[in-house]
Amino acid sequence: MEIDSLWTKYTKTKDSEVKKALIEYYIDLVKIVSGRMYNFYGSKIEYEDLLGYGILGLIDSIDKFDITKNIRFETYAQIRIKGAIIDQIRKLDWIPRSLRKKSKDVQNIIYQLENQLGRTPTNEEIAKAMNISLKELEALLSDISTFNIASLEEVILANGDFSIDFQQDNYRPEEIYENKEIKEILTESFNILTENERLVISLYYYEELTYKEIGHIMELSESRISQIHSKAILKIKNYLIKKGIDENF
Protein backbone atom coordinates (compact mmCIF):
# COMPACT_ATOMS: atom_id res chain seq x y z
CA MET A 1 0.00 0.00 0.00
CA GLU A 2 1.36 3.43 -0.94
CA ILE A 3 2.18 5.85 1.85
CA ASP A 4 -0.56 8.33 0.85
CA SER A 5 -3.12 5.55 1.03
CA LEU A 6 -1.83 4.52 4.44
CA TRP A 7 -2.22 8.07 5.74
CA THR A 8 -5.72 8.38 4.32
CA LYS A 9 -6.80 5.09 5.85
CA TYR A 10 -5.22 5.83 9.23
CA THR A 11 -6.80 9.30 9.38
CA LYS A 12 -10.22 7.77 8.83
CA THR A 13 -9.93 4.58 10.90
CA LYS A 14 -7.06 4.98 13.39
CA ASP A 15 -6.49 1.30 12.74
CA SER A 16 -3.61 -0.13 14.82
CA GLU A 17 -2.28 -2.25 11.94
CA VAL A 18 -2.13 0.76 9.66
CA LYS A 19 -0.37 2.68 12.41
CA LYS A 20 2.15 -0.13 12.70
CA ALA A 21 2.75 0.06 8.95
CA LEU A 22 3.37 3.81 9.21
CA ILE A 23 5.85 3.28 12.06
CA GLU A 24 7.72 0.68 10.02
CA TYR A 25 7.77 2.97 6.98
CA TYR A 26 9.26 5.92 8.91
CA ILE A 27 11.56 4.00 11.29
CA ASP A 28 14.62 5.02 9.25
CA LEU A 29 13.83 8.65 10.10
CA VAL A 30 14.15 7.77 13.79
CA LYS A 31 17.45 6.00 13.13
CA ILE A 32 18.84 9.07 11.34
CA VAL A 33 17.89 11.50 14.14
CA SER A 34 19.00 9.09 16.89
CA GLY A 35 22.30 8.37 15.17
CA ARG A 36 23.09 12.03 14.81
CA MET A 37 22.29 12.76 18.44
CA TYR A 38 24.35 9.75 19.53
CA ASN A 39 27.42 11.59 18.24
CA PHE A 40 27.08 13.92 21.23
CA TYR A 41 25.27 11.90 23.90
CA GLY A 42 26.90 8.54 23.21
CA SER A 43 29.29 8.72 26.13
CA LYS A 44 26.32 9.04 28.50
CA ILE A 45 23.55 6.99 26.93
CA GLU A 46 23.18 3.93 24.70
CA TYR A 47 22.11 4.27 21.08
CA GLU A 48 19.27 1.80 21.66
CA ASP A 49 17.89 4.11 24.38
CA LEU A 50 17.97 7.10 22.04
CA LEU A 51 16.25 4.99 19.39
CA GLY A 52 13.56 4.00 21.88
CA TYR A 53 12.92 7.61 22.86
CA GLY A 54 12.84 8.56 19.20
CA ILE A 55 10.25 5.89 18.40
CA LEU A 56 8.01 7.38 21.08
CA GLY A 57 8.37 10.71 19.30
CA LEU A 58 7.50 9.08 15.98
CA ILE A 59 4.39 7.47 17.43
CA ASP A 60 3.34 10.83 18.89
CA SER A 61 3.94 12.43 15.47
CA ILE A 62 1.73 9.89 13.71
CA ASP A 63 -1.05 10.38 16.27
CA LYS A 64 -1.01 14.17 15.99
CA PHE A 65 -0.20 14.73 12.31
CA ASP A 66 -2.88 16.39 10.20
CA ILE A 67 -2.63 15.38 6.54
CA THR A 68 -4.78 18.36 5.50
CA LYS A 69 -2.07 20.83 6.53
CA ASN A 70 0.56 22.01 4.09
CA ILE A 71 3.63 20.39 5.63
CA ARG A 72 5.62 17.23 4.97
CA PHE A 73 5.34 14.60 7.67
CA GLU A 74 9.11 14.11 7.68
CA THR A 75 9.63 17.77 8.61
CA TYR A 76 7.08 17.59 11.43
CA ALA A 77 8.25 14.21 12.70
CA GLN A 78 11.92 15.17 12.97
CA ILE A 79 11.01 17.97 15.37
CA ARG A 80 8.87 15.64 17.48
CA ILE A 81 11.45 12.85 17.45
CA LYS A 82 14.25 15.16 18.53
CA GLY A 83 11.98 16.75 21.12
CA ALA A 84 11.09 13.36 22.61
CA ILE A 85 14.77 12.39 22.85
CA ILE A 86 15.81 15.67 24.46
CA ASP A 87 12.89 15.50 26.89
CA GLN A 88 13.97 12.05 28.06
CA ILE A 89 17.63 13.09 28.32
CA ARG A 90 16.60 16.04 30.47
CA LYS A 91 14.62 13.71 32.75
CA LEU A 92 17.68 11.48 33.18
CA ASP A 93 19.54 14.55 34.48
CA TRP A 94 22.96 13.01 33.79
CA ILE A 95 24.67 16.35 33.39
CA PRO A 96 26.75 17.01 36.53
CA ARG A 97 25.80 20.06 38.57
CA SER A 98 29.40 21.25 38.38
CA LEU A 99 29.23 21.23 34.56
CA ARG A 100 26.01 23.21 34.60
CA LYS A 101 27.67 25.77 36.86
CA LYS A 102 30.75 26.03 34.64
CA SER A 103 28.57 26.58 31.58
CA LYS A 104 26.63 29.30 33.37
CA ASP A 105 29.88 30.94 34.55
CA VAL A 106 31.25 31.14 31.01
CA GLN A 107 27.91 32.40 29.72
CA ASN A 108 27.78 35.14 32.37
CA ILE A 109 31.34 36.27 31.66
CA ILE A 110 30.62 36.50 27.94
CA TYR A 111 27.46 38.49 28.71
CA GLN A 112 29.34 40.92 30.98
CA LEU A 113 32.19 41.40 28.52
CA GLU A 114 29.81 41.97 25.63
CA ASN A 115 28.17 44.78 27.60
CA GLN A 116 31.51 46.29 28.62
CA LEU A 117 33.24 46.03 25.25
CA GLY A 118 30.28 46.54 22.95
CA ARG A 119 31.40 43.51 20.93
CA THR A 120 31.99 39.81 21.24
CA PRO A 121 34.95 39.08 23.54
CA THR A 122 37.86 37.00 22.34
CA ASN A 123 38.75 33.73 24.02
CA GLU A 124 41.81 35.46 25.49
CA GLU A 125 39.60 38.12 27.08
CA ILE A 126 37.19 35.52 28.45
CA ALA A 127 40.04 33.48 29.93
CA LYS A 128 41.56 36.57 31.56
CA ALA A 129 38.21 37.57 33.08
CA MET A 130 37.81 34.07 34.50
CA ASN A 131 41.40 33.97 35.79
CA ILE A 132 42.20 30.83 33.85
CA SER A 133 44.57 30.06 31.00
CA LEU A 134 43.47 30.05 27.37
CA LYS A 135 44.11 26.31 27.27
CA GLU A 136 41.87 25.78 30.30
CA LEU A 137 39.09 27.84 28.68
CA GLU A 138 39.28 25.86 25.47
CA ALA A 139 39.08 22.60 27.41
CA LEU A 140 36.09 23.98 29.31
CA LEU A 141 34.30 24.97 26.12
CA SER A 142 34.78 21.43 24.83
CA ASP A 143 33.48 19.94 28.09
CA ILE A 144 30.30 22.01 28.14
CA SER A 145 29.55 21.63 24.43
CA THR A 146 27.06 18.77 24.79
CA PHE A 147 25.22 20.43 27.65
CA ASN A 148 24.93 23.69 25.73
CA ILE A 149 23.54 21.94 22.66
CA ALA A 150 20.91 20.17 24.75
CA SER A 151 19.87 23.27 26.71
CA LEU A 152 19.62 25.48 23.62
CA GLU A 153 17.57 22.90 21.76
CA GLU A 154 15.23 22.69 24.75
CA VAL A 155 14.70 26.45 24.53
CA ILE A 156 14.06 26.31 20.79
CA LEU A 157 11.65 23.41 21.12
CA ALA A 158 9.84 25.09 24.03
CA ASN A 159 9.69 28.63 22.65
CA GLY A 160 10.28 28.53 18.95
CA ASP A 161 8.81 25.20 17.89
CA PHE A 162 9.05 25.33 14.13
CA SER A 163 6.12 22.95 13.82
CA ILE A 164 3.82 25.87 14.54
CA ASP A 165 3.25 26.75 10.88
CA PHE A 166 1.11 23.76 10.04
CA GLN A 167 -1.45 24.47 12.76
CA GLN A 168 -1.58 28.20 13.10
CA ASP A 169 -5.36 28.15 12.96
CA ASN A 170 -5.26 26.64 16.46
CA TYR A 171 -3.44 29.69 17.87
CA ARG A 172 -4.77 33.07 18.92
CA PRO A 173 -3.48 36.01 16.83
CA GLU A 174 -1.19 37.20 19.63
CA GLU A 175 0.34 33.71 19.93
CA ILE A 176 1.01 33.54 16.19
CA TYR A 177 2.67 36.96 16.34
CA GLU A 178 4.74 35.97 19.38
CA ASN A 179 6.00 32.76 17.79
CA LYS A 180 6.81 34.59 14.56
CA GLU A 181 8.76 37.16 16.55
CA ILE A 182 10.69 34.43 18.38
CA LYS A 183 11.70 32.85 15.08
CA GLU A 184 12.87 36.23 13.79
CA ILE A 185 14.95 36.78 16.95
CA LEU A 186 16.51 33.33 16.60
CA THR A 187 17.42 34.19 13.02
CA GLU A 188 18.83 37.59 14.06
CA SER A 189 21.02 35.93 16.69
CA PHE A 190 23.20 34.42 13.95
CA ASN A 191 24.29 37.91 12.92
CA ILE A 192 26.32 38.25 16.13
CA LEU A 193 28.42 35.19 15.29
CA THR A 194 31.81 35.24 13.62
CA GLU A 195 32.21 33.74 10.16
CA ASN A 196 33.65 30.51 11.57
CA GLU A 197 30.86 30.23 14.15
CA ARG A 198 28.16 30.75 11.52
CA LEU A 199 29.79 28.13 9.32
CA VAL A 200 29.97 25.57 12.14
CA ILE A 201 26.33 26.20 13.13
CA SER A 202 25.22 25.99 9.51
CA LEU A 203 27.10 22.78 8.79
CA TYR A 204 25.94 21.16 12.03
CA TYR A 205 22.25 22.15 12.04
CA TYR A 206 21.46 22.56 8.35
CA GLU A 207 23.83 20.15 6.64
CA GLU A 208 23.70 17.79 9.66
CA LEU A 209 27.41 17.04 9.59
CA THR A 210 29.38 15.65 12.53
CA TYR A 211 32.25 17.49 14.23
CA LYS A 212 34.68 15.23 12.41
CA GLU A 213 33.16 16.07 9.02
CA ILE A 214 33.04 19.80 9.80
CA GLY A 215 36.64 19.67 10.99
CA HIS A 216 37.69 18.07 7.71
CA ILE A 217 35.98 20.83 5.72
CA MET A 218 37.41 23.65 7.85
CA GLU A 219 40.78 21.95 8.36
CA LEU A 220 40.42 22.11 12.13
CA SER A 221 40.42 19.45 14.86
CA GLU A 222 37.18 18.02 16.26
CA SER A 223 38.08 19.61 19.59
CA ARG A 224 38.41 23.03 17.96
CA ILE A 225 35.06 22.63 16.20
CA SER A 226 33.51 21.69 19.54
CA GLN A 227 34.93 24.86 21.12
CA ILE A 228 33.66 27.08 18.32
CA HIS A 229 30.24 25.46 18.48
CA SER A 230 30.04 25.82 22.25
CA LYS A 231 30.99 29.50 22.25
CA ALA A 232 28.53 30.22 19.43
CA ILE A 233 25.71 28.62 21.41
CA LEU A 234 26.58 30.63 24.53
CA LYS A 235 26.48 33.82 22.47
CA ILE A 236 23.11 32.87 20.98
CA LYS A 237 21.73 32.08 24.43
CA ASN A 238 22.88 35.46 25.74
CA TYR A 239 21.26 37.16 22.76
CA LEU A 240 17.98 35.38 23.51
CA ILE A 241 18.19 36.52 27.13
CA LYS A 242 18.73 40.13 26.04
CA LYS A 243 15.65 39.82 23.86
CA GLY A 244 13.64 38.38 26.75
CA ILE A 245 13.14 34.93 25.28
CA ASP A 246 14.17 32.89 28.29
CA GLU A 247 16.34 33.52 31.32
CA ASN A 248 16.14 30.06 32.86
CA PHE A 249 18.36 27.87 30.65
C-alpha positions in Angstrom: 0.0 0.0 0.0 1.4 3.4 -0.9 2.2 5.9 1.9 -0.6 8.3 0.8 -3.1 5.6 1.0 -1.8 4.5 4.4 -2.2 8.1 5.7 -5.7 8.4 4.3 -6.8 5.1 5.9 -5.2 5.8 9.2 -6.8 9.3 9.4 -10.2 7.8 8.8 -9.9 4.6 10.9 -7.1 5.0 13.4 -6.5 1.3 12.7 -3.6 -0.1 14.8 -2.3 -2.3 11.9 -2.1 0.8 9.7 -0.4 2.7 12.4 2.1 -0.1 12.7 2.8 0.1 9.0 3.4 3.8 9.2 5.8 3.3 12.1 7.7 0.7 10.0 7.8 3.0 7.0 9.3 5.9 8.9 11.6 4.0 11.3 14.6 5.0 9.3 13.8 8.6 10.1 14.1 7.8 13.8 17.5 6.0 13.1 18.8 9.1 11.3 17.9 11.5 14.1 19.0 9.1 16.9 22.3 8.4 15.2 23.1 12.0 14.8 22.3 12.8 18.4 24.3 9.7 19.5 27.4 11.6 18.2 27.1 13.9 21.2 25.3 11.9 23.9 26.9 8.5 23.2 29.3 8.7 26.1 26.3 9.0 28.5 23.6 7.0 26.9 23.2 3.9 24.7 22.1 4.3 21.1 19.3 1.8 21.7 17.9 4.1 24.4 18.0 7.1 22.0 16.3 5.0 19.4 13.6 4.0 21.9 12.9 7.6 22.9 12.8 8.6 19.2 10.3 5.9 18.4 8.0 7.4 21.1 8.4 10.7 19.3 7.5 9.1 16.0 4.4 7.5 17.4 3.3 10.8 18.9 3.9 12.4 15.5 1.7 9.9 13.7 -1.0 10.4 16.3 -1.0 14.2 16.0 -0.2 14.7 12.3 -2.9 16.4 10.2 -2.6 15.4 6.5 -4.8 18.4 5.5 -2.1 20.8 6.5 0.6 22.0 4.1 3.6 20.4 5.6 5.6 17.2 5.0 5.3 14.6 7.7 9.1 14.1 7.7 9.6 17.8 8.6 7.1 17.6 11.4 8.2 14.2 12.7 11.9 15.2 13.0 11.0 18.0 15.4 8.9 15.6 17.5 11.5 12.9 17.5 14.3 15.2 18.5 12.0 16.7 21.1 11.1 13.4 22.6 14.8 12.4 22.9 15.8 15.7 24.5 12.9 15.5 26.9 14.0 12.0 28.1 17.6 13.1 28.3 16.6 16.0 30.5 14.6 13.7 32.8 17.7 11.5 33.2 19.5 14.6 34.5 23.0 13.0 33.8 24.7 16.4 33.4 26.8 17.0 36.5 25.8 20.1 38.6 29.4 21.2 38.4 29.2 21.2 34.6 26.0 23.2 34.6 27.7 25.8 36.9 30.7 26.0 34.6 28.6 26.6 31.6 26.6 29.3 33.4 29.9 30.9 34.6 31.2 31.1 31.0 27.9 32.4 29.7 27.8 35.1 32.4 31.3 36.3 31.7 30.6 36.5 27.9 27.5 38.5 28.7 29.3 40.9 31.0 32.2 41.4 28.5 29.8 42.0 25.6 28.2 44.8 27.6 31.5 46.3 28.6 33.2 46.0 25.2 30.3 46.5 23.0 31.4 43.5 20.9 32.0 39.8 21.2 34.9 39.1 23.5 37.9 37.0 22.3 38.8 33.7 24.0 41.8 35.5 25.5 39.6 38.1 27.1 37.2 35.5 28.4 40.0 33.5 29.9 41.6 36.6 31.6 38.2 37.6 33.1 37.8 34.1 34.5 41.4 34.0 35.8 42.2 30.8 33.8 44.6 30.1 31.0 43.5 30.0 27.4 44.1 26.3 27.3 41.9 25.8 30.3 39.1 27.8 28.7 39.3 25.9 25.5 39.1 22.6 27.4 36.1 24.0 29.3 34.3 25.0 26.1 34.8 21.4 24.8 33.5 19.9 28.1 30.3 22.0 28.1 29.5 21.6 24.4 27.1 18.8 24.8 25.2 20.4 27.7 24.9 23.7 25.7 23.5 21.9 22.7 20.9 20.2 24.8 19.9 23.3 26.7 19.6 25.5 23.6 17.6 22.9 21.8 15.2 22.7 24.8 14.7 26.5 24.5 14.1 26.3 20.8 11.6 23.4 21.1 9.8 25.1 24.0 9.7 28.6 22.7 10.3 28.5 18.9 8.8 25.2 17.9 9.1 25.3 14.1 6.1 22.9 13.8 3.8 25.9 14.5 3.2 26.8 10.9 1.1 23.8 10.0 -1.5 24.5 12.8 -1.6 28.2 13.1 -5.4 28.2 13.0 -5.3 26.6 16.5 -3.4 29.7 17.9 -4.8 33.1 18.9 -3.5 36.0 16.8 -1.2 37.2 19.6 0.3 33.7 19.9 1.0 33.5 16.2 2.7 37.0 16.3 4.7 36.0 19.4 6.0 32.8 17.8 6.8 34.6 14.6 8.8 37.2 16.6 10.7 34.4 18.4 11.7 32.8 15.1 12.9 36.2 13.8 14.9 36.8 16.9 16.5 33.3 16.6 17.4 34.2 13.0 18.8 37.6 14.1 21.0 35.9 16.7 23.2 34.4 14.0 24.3 37.9 12.9 26.3 38.2 16.1 28.4 35.2 15.3 31.8 35.2 13.6 32.2 33.7 10.2 33.6 30.5 11.6 30.9 30.2 14.1 28.2 30.7 11.5 29.8 28.1 9.3 30.0 25.6 12.1 26.3 26.2 13.1 25.2 26.0 9.5 27.1 22.8 8.8 25.9 21.2 12.0 22.3 22.2 12.0 21.5 22.6 8.3 23.8 20.2 6.6 23.7 17.8 9.7 27.4 17.0 9.6 29.4 15.6 12.5 32.3 17.5 14.2 34.7 15.2 12.4 33.2 16.1 9.0 33.0 19.8 9.8 36.6 19.7 11.0 37.7 18.1 7.7 36.0 20.8 5.7 37.4 23.7 7.8 40.8 22.0 8.4 40.4 22.1 12.1 40.4 19.5 14.9 37.2 18.0 16.3 38.1 19.6 19.6 38.4 23.0 18.0 35.1 22.6 16.2 33.5 21.7 19.5 34.9 24.9 21.1 33.7 27.1 18.3 30.2 25.5 18.5 30.0 25.8 22.3 31.0 29.5 22.2 28.5 30.2 19.4 25.7 28.6 21.4 26.6 30.6 24.5 26.5 33.8 22.5 23.1 32.9 21.0 21.7 32.1 24.4 22.9 35.5 25.7 21.3 37.2 22.8 18.0 35.4 23.5 18.2 36.5 27.1 18.7 40.1 26.0 15.6 39.8 23.9 13.6 38.4 26.8 13.1 34.9 25.3 14.2 32.9 28.3 16.3 33.5 31.3 16.1 30.1 32.9 18.4 27.9 30.7 
